[in-house]
Amino acid sequence: MTNPTEITLHQQSRQLEIAFDDGARYHLPFEFLRVHSPSAEVRGHGVGQEVLQVGKQNVNLLNVEPVGSYALKMTFDDGHDSGLYTWEYLHELGKYQDALWHDYLRKLEEAGESREPRPQDAGGQKPHGCGH
């Protein structure tokens, strides 16, 4: 298992930079992290229950907290703060970032959705949960 050696939050470029002890270094955009959240709200409770995240282009990462020595908890400005980003998951996101991003954009297009925030979503923070 790889562990991070450096974690830097870049608010201006809206990216989380993370370096691992295997030499890998990734720049993960906030939007990418948000739409690939490991939470039940995004992933669902089983295969085929994933919820496509739309309108997250301008999402900001407000806070990043370590959870033990194995994960990060991220709080986004759209109210989303569930799901723990383990070191293994963050490494996987970085390693497969291009393929995951292209897959996400394809799913958005197929659903007729957009990365752009919807007018009714602008300005209001709505907490979202999976009801558990």
Secondary structure, 3 states (H helix, E strand, C coil): CCCEEEEEEECCCCEEEEEECCCCEEEEEHHHHHHCCCCHHHHCCCCCCCCCCCCCCCCCEEEEEEECCCEEEEEECCCCCCCEEEHHHHHHHHHCHHHHHHHHHHHHHHHCCCCCCCHHHCCCCCCCCCCC
